Amino acid sequence: MTNSSSHPKTPAPKLRSRLLKFLLILMSASLLVTGSGFLYEAIASTTARKNYPAPGQLVDAGGYNLHIRQSGAGAPTIILEAGSGETSLSWRDIPEQLAEQATVVTYDRAGYAWSEQADSERSGANIVRELHTALKNAGLPGPYLMVGHSLGGMYARLFTQTYPEEVTGLVLIDARPENDDRETKPILEAENVAGNPSAYLLSLLKRSGALHLFQDQLLAGLVAEQDRAQFINVISTPAYFAAKEQEAALADSTEDAIRGQHFGSLPVKIIARGLPQDYAAFGISEEAGRRLEGIWQAGQRGMLKLSSNSELIVAEKSGHMVIHDQPELVVKAIRSVLEAD
């Protein structure tokens, strides 16, 4: 007696067996691809350490080493304090231009670029103290002309407050105002603005090799194309992501520490951006964007109260990254403080 079907049915146990084999092959392939990414990143990171040696020196900051790069000679010593997520590399050729007139120091905060990770919390007080310790250990006792961009402007102000006898001038480049968090937080919460990805997620992305392999897609609009090789090979480490996250979490405490400052007749230059942020890119409404920009600009002008010898300079062609958009304006402002000293 013949089977009515020209093709016999596959027994259920055999079908399950084939499906299990298929799933195992699929999982193995996924693990192989993922493992290859992690292996690729491990090799690339090892190679990067050889191809991108520290241009400066590693100096003890009180239990760990900070990377400090010095150029030029003579007093005062100009300290360039970078913004959130920015490093000694962010200043590009500004240090070389200033080195003709004075000693210039760029450095990396703990966990950033070539600096070692610190055990202490990334509060403004710790950051300022550790920088001061490293400067002394590097044989750079001051006097200092403090220059700070963005978040680095708050650290520059706190350094000036903590060591007033050692500071001869202050230049703030689109620096974060002292009331930024308390004034902008309600607006940002109402807009349901998503925060930055966690340090854990960014570290995983780095370790997987994805940042290396898809850097143009992942870093577009975040890191300038000319800076991406340095970002991928030097800066974007788990220690960096953790330090940046901790600094952001403790920024409001630094605001509290510098609120209401007055430095007498200390020369103070305040450079404010002339072009507003692209708030729509962060999912912020036009009205909220106007309010946020207004708060920022009012904060820039409020810093004129820091000294009886202060001046506001508007970088008409610049967004927040004035140090990239109009570096010549930054150099001119710093030189004006040097020449008045």
C-alpha beads as a LAMMPS data file, in Angstrom:
LAMMPS data file: protein, C-alpha beads

341 atoms
340 bonds

1 atom types
1 bond types

-500.0 500.0 xlo xhi
-500.0 500.0 ylo yhi
-500.0 500.0 zlo zhi

Masses

1 110.0

Atoms # bond

1 1 1 0.000 0.000 0.000
2 1 1 1.471 3.346 -1.068
3 1 1 1.534 6.630 0.867
4 1 1 -1.007 9.146 -0.487
5 1 1 1.612 11.908 -0.168
6 1 1 4.477 12.156 -2.610
7 1 1 6.700 13.553 0.224
8 1 1 6.510 11.968 3.635
9 1 1 6.134 14.339 6.588
10 1 1 9.201 15.036 8.757
11 1 1 8.643 13.582 12.203
12 1 1 8.312 16.256 14.943
13 1 1 11.426 15.148 16.897
14 1 1 13.576 15.479 13.791
15 1 1 12.181 18.987 13.097
16 1 1 12.986 20.112 16.645
17 1 1 16.469 18.727 16.257
18 1 1 17.029 20.695 13.061
19 1 1 15.682 23.897 14.620
20 1 1 17.983 23.487 17.621
21 1 1 20.955 22.963 15.318
22 1 1 20.007 26.088 13.353
23 1 1 19.694 28.157 16.524
24 1 1 23.035 26.875 17.788
25 1 1 24.691 27.802 14.490
26 1 1 23.069 31.260 14.597
27 1 1 24.165 31.852 18.199
28 1 1 27.668 30.629 17.450
29 1 1 27.911 32.975 14.474
30 1 1 26.684 35.905 16.601
31 1 1 29.176 35.099 19.344
32 1 1 31.947 34.774 16.772
33 1 1 31.139 38.179 15.277
34 1 1 30.844 39.781 18.716
35 1 1 34.033 38.133 19.934
36 1 1 35.848 39.268 16.808
37 1 1 34.777 42.862 17.544
38 1 1 36.104 42.695 21.103
39 1 1 39.352 41.093 19.905
40 1 1 39.721 43.719 17.184
41 1 1 39.278 46.501 19.742
42 1 1 41.779 44.949 22.142
43 1 1 44.415 44.792 19.395
44 1 1 43.576 48.304 18.149
45 1 1 43.846 49.753 21.668
46 1 1 47.245 48.138 22.207
47 1 1 48.468 49.518 18.888
48 1 1 47.078 52.980 19.697
49 1 1 49.107 53.186 22.906
50 1 1 52.240 52.749 20.817
51 1 1 51.184 55.047 17.975
52 1 1 49.856 57.850 20.187
53 1 1 52.407 58.388 22.986
54 1 1 51.783 61.127 25.538
55 1 1 53.196 64.422 24.206
56 1 1 53.750 65.728 27.728
57 1 1 54.835 64.274 31.057
58 1 1 53.005 62.285 33.711
59 1 1 53.124 64.090 37.054
60 1 1 51.981 62.927 40.486
61 1 1 48.762 64.670 41.526
62 1 1 48.433 62.974 44.898
63 1 1 48.263 59.241 44.367
64 1 1 47.864 59.109 40.601
65 1 1 49.462 60.806 37.583
66 1 1 48.112 63.675 35.518
67 1 1 49.291 64.251 31.965
68 1 1 50.712 67.778 31.711
69 1 1 52.117 69.363 28.567
70 1 1 54.241 72.488 28.880
71 1 1 55.356 74.837 26.135
72 1 1 57.016 78.236 26.108
73 1 1 58.790 79.911 29.007
74 1 1 58.448 82.801 31.409
75 1 1 55.783 84.063 33.793
76 1 1 52.922 83.927 34.253
77 1 1 52.019 80.309 33.523
78 1 1 48.858 80.069 31.430
79 1 1 46.672 77.128 32.476
80 1 1 44.190 75.979 29.829
81 1 1 41.264 74.134 31.461
82 1 1 39.145 72.247 28.923
83 1 1 35.393 71.697 28.983
84 1 1 33.337 68.590 29.711
85 1 1 34.654 65.684 27.666
86 1 1 37.401 67.881 26.201
87 1 1 41.126 67.255 26.680
88 1 1 44.541 68.822 26.214
89 1 1 44.132 68.043 22.508
90 1 1 41.027 70.226 22.229
91 1 1 43.087 73.417 22.265
92 1 1 44.744 72.488 18.946
93 1 1 47.388 75.134 18.121
94 1 1 46.332 77.778 20.670
95 1 1 49.154 76.781 23.106
96 1 1 51.814 77.191 20.407
97 1 1 50.581 80.697 19.606
98 1 1 50.702 81.743 23.264
99 1 1 54.055 80.070 23.953
100 1 1 55.783 83.007 22.266
101 1 1 54.950 85.155 25.300
102 1 1 54.639 82.896 28.339
103 1 1 54.642 79.356 29.720
104 1 1 51.537 77.494 28.580
105 1 1 50.145 74.371 30.221
106 1 1 47.498 72.064 28.832
107 1 1 46.553 68.961 30.771
108 1 1 44.079 66.103 31.012
109 1 1 41.868 65.712 34.056
110 1 1 41.825 62.345 35.817
111 1 1 40.636 59.572 33.516
112 1 1 40.933 61.751 30.413
113 1 1 43.331 60.896 27.542
114 1 1 46.770 60.084 28.990
115 1 1 45.989 60.893 32.637
116 1 1 45.416 58.057 35.078
117 1 1 42.071 57.399 36.710
118 1 1 41.614 58.809 40.225
119 1 1 40.007 57.067 43.195
120 1 1 38.526 60.308 44.538
121 1 1 35.153 61.631 43.337
122 1 1 35.249 64.051 40.411
123 1 1 34.145 67.104 42.369
124 1 1 35.417 70.560 41.518
125 1 1 37.277 70.737 44.833
126 1 1 39.215 67.535 44.117
127 1 1 39.945 68.481 40.517
128 1 1 41.320 71.884 41.529
129 1 1 43.409 70.501 44.387
130 1 1 44.899 67.745 42.245
131 1 1 45.789 70.180 39.456
132 1 1 47.516 72.468 41.965
133 1 1 49.487 69.516 43.375
134 1 1 50.564 68.397 39.911
135 1 1 51.669 71.909 38.936
136 1 1 53.862 72.153 42.026
137 1 1 55.331 68.695 41.386
138 1 1 56.037 69.659 37.768
139 1 1 58.023 72.678 38.914
140 1 1 55.379 75.183 37.787
141 1 1 54.657 77.232 40.922
142 1 1 52.956 80.154 39.199
143 1 1 51.749 82.870 39.121
144 1 1 48.922 81.527 36.970
145 1 1 46.654 83.004 34.341
146 1 1 43.610 80.722 34.416
147 1 1 41.729 80.065 31.167
148 1 1 38.604 77.901 31.194
149 1 1 36.201 76.789 28.499
150 1 1 32.637 75.625 29.246
151 1 1 32.669 73.399 32.376
152 1 1 36.382 74.147 32.629
153 1 1 35.433 77.767 33.289
154 1 1 33.887 76.732 36.615
155 1 1 37.062 74.854 37.548
156 1 1 39.156 77.896 36.576
157 1 1 36.979 80.082 38.804
158 1 1 37.212 77.626 41.703
159 1 1 41.007 77.441 41.296
160 1 1 41.137 81.250 41.432
161 1 1 38.973 81.247 44.565
162 1 1 41.053 78.523 46.252
163 1 1 44.478 79.994 45.423
164 1 1 43.799 83.743 45.024
165 1 1 47.391 84.810 45.759
166 1 1 48.668 82.689 42.877
167 1 1 46.327 83.881 40.111
168 1 1 46.989 87.034 38.068
169 1 1 44.109 86.851 35.590
170 1 1 41.069 84.887 34.449
171 1 1 39.717 84.237 30.939
172 1 1 36.344 82.475 30.632
173 1 1 35.373 81.080 27.225
174 1 1 31.626 80.519 26.946
175 1 1 31.920 79.217 30.482
176 1 1 29.113 77.481 32.321
177 1 1 27.358 80.055 34.556
178 1 1 27.031 79.439 38.278
179 1 1 23.221 79.147 38.189
180 1 1 22.968 77.012 35.054
181 1 1 21.647 73.843 36.677
182 1 1 19.044 75.436 38.936
183 1 1 17.679 77.651 36.141
184 1 1 17.667 75.186 33.246
185 1 1 16.669 71.985 35.043
186 1 1 12.885 72.706 35.142
187 1 1 12.881 73.517 31.423
188 1 1 14.811 70.396 30.463
189 1 1 12.585 68.212 32.630
190 1 1 9.456 69.672 31.036
191 1 1 10.932 68.959 27.605
192 1 1 11.678 65.335 28.583
193 1 1 15.189 65.678 27.203
194 1 1 16.989 62.354 27.147
195 1 1 20.241 62.337 29.037
196 1 1 23.575 61.160 27.694
197 1 1 24.111 57.403 27.300
198 1 1 25.534 55.855 30.460
199 1 1 29.267 55.389 30.909
200 1 1 28.620 51.633 31.060
201 1 1 26.890 51.602 27.671
202 1 1 29.546 53.808 26.050
203 1 1 32.313 51.630 27.471
204 1 1 30.613 48.530 26.074
205 1 1 30.324 50.238 22.696
206 1 1 34.030 51.027 22.801
207 1 1 35.109 47.542 23.906
208 1 1 32.978 45.939 21.191
209 1 1 34.938 47.721 18.472
210 1 1 31.828 49.568 17.240
211 1 1 33.363 53.023 17.743
212 1 1 36.333 52.042 15.615
213 1 1 34.295 50.370 12.894
214 1 1 31.412 52.857 12.676
215 1 1 33.036 56.085 13.846
216 1 1 31.672 58.262 11.024
217 1 1 28.110 57.196 11.782
218 1 1 28.360 57.267 15.591
219 1 1 30.447 60.433 15.991
220 1 1 28.902 62.631 13.295
221 1 1 27.899 65.929 14.865
222 1 1 29.632 65.019 18.133
223 1 1 33.328 64.963 17.288
224 1 1 34.882 66.996 14.457
225 1 1 36.140 64.758 11.645
226 1 1 39.709 65.981 12.072
227 1 1 39.629 65.012 15.770
228 1 1 38.096 61.542 15.432
229 1 1 41.322 59.547 15.158
230 1 1 42.561 61.046 18.429
231 1 1 39.182 60.552 20.073
232 1 1 38.976 56.882 19.063
233 1 1 42.594 55.978 19.788
234 1 1 43.422 58.130 22.824
235 1 1 40.378 59.572 24.545
236 1 1 37.441 57.151 24.405
237 1 1 38.304 54.741 27.206
238 1 1 36.074 53.343 29.976
239 1 1 37.968 55.571 32.453
240 1 1 37.172 58.622 30.333
241 1 1 33.464 57.851 30.083
242 1 1 33.277 57.251 33.847
243 1 1 35.143 60.481 34.706
244 1 1 33.013 62.569 32.343
245 1 1 29.817 61.101 33.823
246 1 1 30.962 61.786 37.393
247 1 1 31.966 65.368 36.563
248 1 1 28.525 66.017 35.091
249 1 1 26.796 64.521 38.133
250 1 1 28.762 66.766 40.498
251 1 1 28.717 69.953 38.410
252 1 1 25.891 71.464 40.469
253 1 1 28.051 71.209 43.608
254 1 1 30.758 73.170 41.785
255 1 1 28.149 75.789 40.914
256 1 1 27.346 76.061 44.620
257 1 1 31.046 76.464 45.449
258 1 1 31.601 79.401 43.066
259 1 1 28.316 81.263 43.478
260 1 1 28.658 84.915 44.499
261 1 1 32.395 85.217 43.837
262 1 1 34.191 88.560 43.613
263 1 1 37.878 88.820 42.791
264 1 1 38.410 92.524 43.439
265 1 1 40.196 94.141 40.495
266 1 1 41.561 90.919 38.994
267 1 1 41.651 91.155 35.158
268 1 1 38.750 89.033 33.875
269 1 1 37.823 88.475 30.220
270 1 1 34.503 86.812 29.405
271 1 1 34.083 85.466 25.869
272 1 1 30.464 84.609 25.047
273 1 1 29.299 82.763 21.953
274 1 1 27.502 84.800 19.340
275 1 1 25.618 81.912 17.730
276 1 1 22.979 79.968 19.692
277 1 1 23.077 76.234 20.265
278 1 1 21.126 73.953 17.926
279 1 1 18.581 72.980 20.562
280 1 1 16.323 71.244 18.043
281 1 1 19.071 68.653 17.533
282 1 1 18.519 67.616 21.160
283 1 1 14.760 67.383 20.720
284 1 1 14.111 70.711 22.437
285 1 1 11.248 72.917 21.276
286 1 1 11.890 76.316 19.736
287 1 1 10.377 78.179 22.700
288 1 1 12.365 76.178 25.264
289 1 1 15.495 76.705 23.173
290 1 1 15.011 80.465 23.285
291 1 1 14.610 80.355 27.054
292 1 1 17.687 78.176 27.534
293 1 1 19.805 80.413 25.311
294 1 1 18.556 83.461 27.178
295 1 1 19.597 81.913 30.496
296 1 1 23.050 81.099 29.124
297 1 1 23.613 84.563 27.685
298 1 1 22.398 86.241 30.877
299 1 1 24.831 84.043 32.784
300 1 1 27.712 85.204 30.596
301 1 1 26.920 88.819 31.325
302 1 1 26.386 88.056 34.995
303 1 1 30.026 87.006 35.223
304 1 1 31.016 90.629 34.680
305 1 1 30.359 90.964 38.419
306 1 1 33.349 88.751 39.165
307 1 1 35.669 91.741 39.104
308 1 1 35.707 95.500 38.853
309 1 1 38.150 94.944 35.985
310 1 1 36.061 92.681 33.739
311 1 1 35.225 92.788 30.037
312 1 1 32.684 90.973 27.867
313 1 1 33.761 89.870 24.391
314 1 1 31.163 88.410 22.020
315 1 1 32.429 85.787 19.574
316 1 1 30.065 86.771 16.769
317 1 1 31.008 83.861 14.467
318 1 1 31.140 81.165 17.115
319 1 1 28.919 78.583 18.654
320 1 1 29.862 76.997 21.974
321 1 1 33.226 75.722 20.677
322 1 1 34.787 79.172 20.427
323 1 1 38.240 77.594 20.758
324 1 1 37.644 75.937 17.367
325 1 1 35.436 78.529 15.655
326 1 1 37.464 81.633 16.533
327 1 1 40.762 80.581 18.157
328 1 1 42.338 83.916 17.163
329 1 1 39.822 85.703 19.415
330 1 1 40.792 83.465 22.336
331 1 1 44.497 84.124 21.775
332 1 1 43.873 87.880 21.529
333 1 1 41.910 87.953 24.804
334 1 1 44.597 86.011 26.671
335 1 1 47.357 88.209 25.261
336 1 1 45.495 91.333 26.364
337 1 1 45.626 90.063 29.963
338 1 1 49.318 89.241 29.615
339 1 1 50.143 92.677 28.254
340 1 1 48.180 94.433 30.979
341 1 1 49.986 92.514 33.723

Bonds

1 1 1 2
2 1 2 3
3 1 3 4
4 1 4 5
5 1 5 6
6 1 6 7
7 1 7 8
8 1 8 9
9 1 9 10
10 1 10 11
11 1 11 12
12 1 12 13
13 1 13 14
14 1 14 15
15 1 15 16
16 1 16 17
17 1 17 18
18 1 18 19
19 1 19 20
20 1 20 21
21 1 21 22
22 1 22 23
23 1 23 24
24 1 24 25
25 1 25 26
26 1 26 27
27 1 27 28
28 1 28 29
29 1 29 30
30 1 30 31
31 1 31 32
32 1 32 33
33 1 33 34
34 1 34 35
35 1 35 36
36 1 36 37
37 1 37 38
38 1 38 39
39 1 39 40
40 1 40 41
41 1 41 42
42 1 42 43
43 1 43 44
44 1 44 45
45 1 45 46
46 1 46 47
47 1 47 48
48 1 48 49
49 1 49 50
50 1 50 51
51 1 51 52
52 1 52 53
53 1 53 54
54 1 54 55
55 1 55 56
56 1 56 57
57 1 57 58
58 1 58 59
59 1 59 60
60 1 60 61
61 1 61 62
62 1 62 63
63 1 63 64
64 1 64 65
65 1 65 66
66 1 66 67
67 1 67 68
68 1 68 69
69 1 69 70
70 1 70 71
71 1 71 72
72 1 72 73
73 1 73 74
74 1 74 75
75 1 75 76
76 1 76 77
77 1 77 78
78 1 78 79
79 1 79 80
80 1 80 81
81 1 81 82
82 1 82 83
83 1 83 84
84 1 84 85
85 1 85 86
86 1 86 87
87 1 87 88
88 1 88 89
89 1 89 90
90 1 90 91
91 1 91 92
92 1 92 93
93 1 93 94
94 1 94 95
95 1 95 96
96 1 96 97
97 1 97 98
98 1 98 99
99 1 99 100
100 1 100 101
101 1 101 102
102 1 102 103
103 1 103 104
104 1 104 105
105 1 105 106
106 1 106 107
107 1 107 108
108 1 108 109
109 1 109 110
110 1 110 111
111 1 111 112
112 1 112 113
113 1 113 114
114 1 114 115
115 1 115 116
116 1 116 117
117 1 117 118
118 1 118 119
119 1 119 120
120 1 120 121
121 1 121 122
122 1 122 123
123 1 123 124
124 1 124 125
125 1 125 126
126 1 126 127
127 1 127 128
128 1 128 129
129 1 129 130
130 1 130 131
131 1 131 132
132 1 132 133
133 1 133 134
134 1 134 135
135 1 135 136
136 1 136 137
137 1 137 138
138 1 138 139
139 1 139 140
140 1 140 141
141 1 141 142
142 1 142 143
143 1 143 144
144 1 144 145
145 1 145 146
146 1 146 147
147 1 147 148
148 1 148 149
149 1 149 150
150 1 150 151
151 1 151 152
152 1 152 153
153 1 153 154
154 1 154 155
155 1 155 156
156 1 156 157
157 1 157 158
158 1 158 159
159 1 159 160
160 1 160 161
161 1 161 162
162 1 162 163
163 1 163 164
164 1 164 165
165 1 165 166
166 1 166 167
167 1 167 168
168 1 168 169
169 1 169 170
170 1 170 171
171 1 171 172
172 1 172 173
173 1 173 174
174 1 174 175
175 1 175 176
176 1 176 177
177 1 177 178
178 1 178 179
179 1 179 180
180 1 180 181
181 1 181 182
182 1 182 183
183 1 183 184
184 1 184 185
185 1 185 186
186 1 186 187
187 1 187 188
188 1 188 189
189 1 189 190
190 1 190 191
191 1 191 192
192 1 192 193
193 1 193 194
194 1 194 195
195 1 195 196
196 1 196 197
197 1 197 198
198 1 198 199
199 1 199 200
200 1 200 201
201 1 201 202
202 1 202 203
203 1 203 204
204 1 204 205
205 1 205 206
206 1 206 207
207 1 207 208
208 1 208 209
209 1 209 210
210 1 210 211
211 1 211 212
212 1 212 213
213 1 213 214
214 1 214 215
215 1 215 216
216 1 216 217
217 1 217 218
218 1 218 219
219 1 219 220
220 1 220 221
221 1 221 222
222 1 222 223
223 1 223 224
224 1 224 225
225 1 225 226
226 1 226 227
227 1 227 228
228 1 228 229
229 1 229 230
230 1 230 231
231 1 231 232
232 1 232 233
233 1 233 234
234 1 234 235
235 1 235 236
236 1 236 237
237 1 237 238
238 1 238 239
239 1 239 240
240 1 240 241
241 1 241 242
242 1 242 243
243 1 243 244
244 1 244 245
245 1 245 246
246 1 246 247
247 1 247 248
248 1 248 249
249 1 249 250
250 1 250 251
251 1 251 252
252 1 252 253
253 1 253 254
254 1 254 255
255 1 255 256
256 1 256 257
257 1 257 258
258 1 258 259
259 1 259 260
260 1 260 261
261 1 261 262
262 1 262 263
263 1 263 264
264 1 264 265
265 1 265 266
266 1 266 267
267 1 267 268
268 1 268 269
269 1 269 270
270 1 270 271
271 1 271 272
272 1 272 273
273 1 273 274
274 1 274 275
275 1 275 276
276 1 276 277
277 1 277 278
278 1 278 279
279 1 279 280
280 1 280 281
281 1 281 282
282 1 282 283
283 1 283 284
284 1 284 285
285 1 285 286
286 1 286 287
287 1 287 288
288 1 288 289
289 1 289 290
290 1 290 291
291 1 291 292
292 1 292 293
293 1 293 294
294 1 294 295
295 1 295 296
296 1 296 297
297 1 297 298
298 1 298 299
299 1 299 300
300 1 300 301
301 1 301 302
302 1 302 303
303 1 303 304
304 1 304 305
305 1 305 306
306 1 306 307
307 1 307 308
308 1 308 309
309 1 309 310
310 1 310 311
311 1 311 312
312 1 312 313
313 1 313 314
314 1 314 315
315 1 315 316
316 1 316 317
317 1 317 318
318 1 318 319
319 1 319 320
320 1 320 321
321 1 321 322
322 1 322 323
323 1 323 324
324 1 324 325
325 1 325 326
326 1 326 327
327 1 327 328
328 1 328 329
329 1 329 330
330 1 330 331
331 1 331 332
332 1 332 333
333 1 333 334
334 1 334 335
335 1 335 336
336 1 336 337
337 1 337 338
338 1 338 339
339 1 339 340
340 1 340 341
